[in-house]
Amino acid sequence: MSKKKADKVVPVGKKIKKTRVEKKISLNQVANETGCSIDYLKKLEAGKVIPPVGTLLQIARTLQIDSGLFLKEQESNLKKRIKAYTKRTDDYAYTTLTPGAENKHLKAFRVTIDAMQNHRGVGYQHEGEEFIYVLSGKIEVIVGDNVNTLSKNDSLHFNSGIKHMLRNIGKKDAELIVVIYGQ
C-alpha cells in the first residue's frame, strides 16, 4: 500500500491547470505567450500529451512560477518510465543533469531521440540561449531558416528565442547533452 502512495504523483498537466486557474490566467493568454495552440494546451492539461522541456519552460515563465515545479516531477516520472518503456514521450527521453537547479537560469539535460524521429508537438522558442552537444548519432537542428547537421562530438550554440526544431536523421538513436540558459 505504501508503494502505491509513493507512486502517486500529480501529473504535470494537472499542476499546470491548477496553477493557471489559481492565477486566473486564461488558456488564450497562455497560448499567446507560449505559441502553443489552445487545443494542445487542453490536451496537455488533460494529460493526453507530455510536453518537451522547452514548452515547460515557456509555460512556467507565462505562469510566473519556477520551472522546477514541473521539471522535478518530470525527472522522477522519467526514471520510472525509462525503466518500463525506454521512452519519455513518443519519440524521445530526457533526464535532468542539474538537479537542484530549479531556481537557476542554467539547466542541462541528457536527451535521447529515437532513430529517424522529430520532437513532436510545438516548435521550440524560449528566451535565452541553448547549447547542444552530440554524444552519438546524427541530428538536424533547424534554427529559424538555417539547417544545422550535427554528428558525434559536434556542438551548436544558438539564440533559443528563435524558433527551432530538432530531429534525428540517423538510423540509430541519438544521444545529446542540451544546456538551456534562460530566465
C-alpha positions as CSV (number, residue, x, y, z in Angstrom):
1,M,0.0,0.0,0.0
2,S,2.8,2.5,0.8
3,K,4.3,1.7,-2.6
4,K,1.1,2.9,-4.3
5,K,1.1,6.1,-2.3
6,A,4.8,6.8,-3.2
7,D,4.0,6.1,-6.9
8,K,1.1,8.6,-6.9
9,V,2.5,11.8,-8.4
10,V,0.3,14.7,-9.7
11,P,0.7,14.8,-13.5
12,V,2.4,17.9,-14.9
13,G,-0.7,18.8,-16.9
14,K,-2.8,18.9,-13.7
15,K,-0.2,21.1,-12.0
16,I,-0.2,23.5,-15.0
17,K,-4.0,23.7,-15.0
18,K,-4.2,24.2,-11.2
19,T,-1.6,27.0,-11.2
20,R,-3.2,28.6,-14.3
21,V,-6.7,28.6,-12.7
22,E,-5.4,29.8,-9.3
23,K,-3.7,32.7,-11.1
24,K,-6.8,33.4,-13.2
25,I,-4.8,33.1,-16.4
26,S,-6.8,32.0,-19.5
27,L,-5.8,29.3,-21.9
28,N,-5.8,32.1,-24.6
29,Q,-3.3,34.1,-22.6
30,V,-1.0,31.0,-22.2
31,A,-1.4,30.3,-25.9
32,N,-0.4,33.8,-26.9
33,E,2.6,33.8,-24.5
34,T,3.9,30.4,-25.5
35,G,2.9,29.9,-29.1
36,C,1.1,26.7,-28.2
37,S,-2.4,26.2,-29.6
38,I,-5.3,26.1,-27.2
39,D,-6.1,22.6,-28.3
40,Y,-2.5,21.5,-27.5
41,L,-2.8,23.2,-24.0
42,K,-6.1,21.4,-23.3
43,K,-4.5,18.1,-24.2
44,L,-1.5,18.9,-22.0
45,E,-3.7,19.8,-19.0
46,A,-5.8,16.6,-19.6
47,G,-2.6,14.5,-19.5
48,K,-3.0,13.4,-23.2
49,V,0.3,14.8,-24.3
50,I,3.7,15.1,-22.5
51,P,5.3,18.4,-23.2
52,P,9.0,18.8,-24.1
53,V,11.3,20.7,-21.7
54,G,11.2,23.9,-23.9
55,T,7.4,24.0,-23.6
56,L,7.5,23.5,-19.8
57,L,10.0,26.4,-19.5
58,Q,7.7,28.7,-21.6
59,I,4.6,27.8,-19.6
60,A,6.4,28.3,-16.3
61,R,7.5,31.7,-17.4
62,T,4.0,32.6,-18.5
63,L,2.6,31.4,-15.2
64,Q,5.4,33.3,-13.4
65,I,6.5,30.2,-11.4
66,D,9.7,28.3,-11.0
67,S,10.1,25.7,-13.8
68,G,11.4,23.3,-11.2
69,L,7.8,22.7,-10.1
70,F,7.3,20.9,-13.4
71,L,10.9,19.6,-14.1
72,K,11.3,17.8,-10.8
73,E,8.2,15.7,-11.4
74,Q,9.3,15.0,-15.0
75,E,12.6,13.7,-13.6
76,S,11.0,11.3,-11.1
77,N,8.5,10.0,-13.6
78,L,11.2,9.8,-16.3
79,K,13.3,7.3,-14.2
80,K,10.3,5.0,-13.8
81,R,9.2,5.4,-17.4
82,I,12.7,4.8,-18.9
83,K,12.9,1.5,-17.0
84,A,9.4,0.5,-18.1
85,Y,9.2,1.9,-21.6
86,T,12.6,3.2,-22.5
87,K,10.8,6.4,-23.7
88,R,9.7,9.7,-22.1
89,T,7.4,10.8,-24.9
90,D,6.6,9.2,-28.2
91,D,10.0,9.9,-29.7
92,Y,12.5,10.9,-27.0
93,A,13.6,10.7,-23.4
94,Y,15.3,13.2,-21.3
95,T,17.0,13.3,-17.9
96,T,17.8,16.4,-15.8
97,L,21.6,16.7,-15.3
98,T,21.3,19.7,-13.0
99,P,19.1,18.5,-10.1
100,G,18.6,21.3,-7.5
101,A,19.0,24.0,-10.2
102,E,15.3,24.9,-10.1
103,N,16.0,28.5,-9.2
104,K,18.9,28.8,-11.6
105,H,19.0,30.2,-15.1
106,L,21.1,27.3,-16.4
107,K,19.6,23.8,-16.8
108,A,21.2,20.8,-18.5
109,F,19.6,17.6,-19.9
110,R,20.7,14.3,-21.4
111,V,18.3,13.7,-24.3
112,T,17.8,10.5,-26.4
113,I,15.9,10.8,-29.6
114,D,14.7,7.7,-31.4
115,A,16.1,7.0,-34.8
116,M,14.5,8.9,-37.7
117,Q,12.2,10.9,-35.4
118,N,11.3,14.6,-34.8
119,H,10.4,16.0,-31.5
120,R,6.6,16.2,-31.7
121,G,4.4,19.0,-30.5
122,V,5.1,22.6,-30.9
123,G,8.3,24.2,-32.3
124,Y,10.7,25.4,-29.6
125,Q,11.1,29.0,-28.8
126,H,12.1,30.3,-25.4
127,E,14.1,33.3,-24.1
128,G,17.8,32.7,-23.7
129,E,20.4,30.5,-25.2
130,E,20.8,26.9,-26.0
131,F,23.8,24.6,-26.4
132,I,23.6,21.1,-27.9
133,Y,26.5,18.6,-27.8
134,V,26.0,15.3,-29.7
135,L,27.2,12.2,-27.8
136,S,26.1,9.8,-30.5
137,G,24.0,9.7,-33.6
138,K,23.2,12.3,-36.3
139,I,20.7,15.1,-35.8
140,E,19.4,18.1,-37.6
141,V,18.7,21.3,-35.7
142,I,16.7,23.9,-37.6
143,V,17.1,27.4,-36.2
144,G,14.8,29.8,-38.0
145,D,15.5,29.0,-41.7
146,N,19.0,27.7,-41.0
147,V,19.6,23.9,-41.1
148,N,22.4,22.5,-39.0
149,T,23.5,18.9,-39.3
150,L,25.4,17.6,-36.3
151,S,27.1,14.2,-35.7
152,K,29.1,12.7,-32.8
153,N,31.2,15.3,-31.0
154,D,29.7,18.2,-32.9
155,S,28.0,21.1,-31.0
156,L,25.8,24.1,-31.6
157,H,25.2,27.2,-29.6
158,F,22.3,29.5,-30.6
159,N,19.7,32.1,-29.6
160,S,16.8,30.0,-28.3
161,G,14.5,33.0,-28.8
162,I,14.5,32.0,-32.5
163,K,12.0,29.2,-33.3
164,H,14.0,25.9,-33.5
165,M,13.2,22.3,-34.2
166,L,15.3,19.2,-33.5
167,R,15.2,15.8,-35.2
168,N,17.2,12.6,-35.5
169,I,18.1,12.0,-39.1
170,G,20.2,8.9,-38.4
171,K,19.3,5.2,-38.5
172,K,20.3,4.9,-34.8
173,D,19.1,6.6,-31.6
174,A,20.9,9.9,-31.0
175,E,22.1,11.0,-27.5
176,L,22.7,14.6,-26.7
177,I,23.6,17.0,-23.9
178,V,21.3,20.0,-24.1
179,V,22.1,23.1,-21.9
180,I,19.4,25.8,-21.7
181,Y,20.1,29.2,-20.3
182,G,17.0,31.3,-19.8
183,Q,15.0,33.4,-17.4
